Amino acid sequence: MYKEIGVFDYSNKVLEKMHPGNFLTTKNGDTINTMIIGWGGVSIEWGKPIFIVLVRDCRATFDLIEASNEFTVSVPLENDLIEAIRVCGTKSLRDINKFEYCNLTPVKGRKIDTPIIGEAELHYECKVVYKQKLEKSAIPEAIKTRYYNPNTSNDFYHTVYYGEIIDQYIYEKE
Ligand SMILES: Cc1cc2nc3c(=O)[nH]c(=O)nc-3n(C[C@H](O)[C@H](O)[C@H](O)COP(=O)(O)O)c2cc1C
């Protein structure tokens, strides 16, 4: 059974679970996908509760979120889903269907078209209200060298998506 929660009730859990990682799920038409995020979190902008996520332009997720303008974030709590996190954080939709490969269940979102991950417990449904690609010239050199090195596969900048949280709930055993 899913129980509605206060929008900031579990903000600390979201941040705590950015390591090992949370699921960012996207859908466009019949295509659904999930990837792992380690950056971002719950915040307030323009008086609204906002989930911030950062997605590199090279991800399959980038194409889906650009098309749908919505996403869900699913946070594993007791069920740690470590193996699924490993696969979804390293394999692309372009290689495999991660839901099938990891035996993950897409459960219909309550307010948006994008599903949540049935095996995780804590969920946020979000609609993109603002986005911005990181401005190369504004990033300190040390961060560029570490995270956006042109000599590595990391030579893709992130777009920051601000998703207004329009629903948030947690799975509780009956
Ligand atoms: C712990 C962890 C955190 C990650 N955090 C992010 C992130 O915040 N943003 C991002 O673009 N990629 C991040 N990744 C990488 C993506 O999850 C990974 O490249 C994934 O395979 C992309 O899948 P896709 O091409 O199907 O979208 C992370 C990976 C791991 C393992």
The ligand as a Gaussian input file, in Angstrom:
#p B3LYP/6-31G(d) Opt

LIG

0 1
 C       26.278000       5.872000      -8.304000
 C       26.037000       6.440000      -9.679000
 C       25.584000       7.740000      -9.799000
 C       25.353000       8.309000     -11.069000
 N       24.897000       9.589000     -11.152000
 C       24.622000      10.135000     -12.363000
 C       24.076000      11.455000     -12.455000
 O       23.748000      12.126000     -11.436000
 N       23.893000      11.968000     -13.705000
 C       24.189000      11.258000     -14.845000
 O       24.010000      11.781000     -15.953000
 N       24.692000       9.990000     -14.769000
 C       24.894000       9.406000     -13.569000
 N       25.345000       8.110000     -13.478000
 C       25.568000       7.325000     -14.705000
 C       24.284000       6.756000     -15.355000
 O       23.436000       6.153000     -14.380000
 C       24.673000       5.707000     -16.407000
 O       25.509000       6.291000     -17.373000
 C       23.508000       5.011000     -17.081000
 O       24.007000       3.871000     -17.725000
 C       22.783000       5.888000     -18.097000
 O       21.732000       5.122000     -18.660000
 P       20.936000       5.550000     -19.967000
 O       21.933000       5.745000     -21.104000
 O       20.019000       4.376000     -20.226000
 O       20.208000       6.812000     -19.675000
 C       25.581000       7.525000     -12.227000
 C       26.026000       6.207000     -12.106000
 C       26.237000       5.657000     -10.845000
 C       26.691000       4.221000     -10.747000

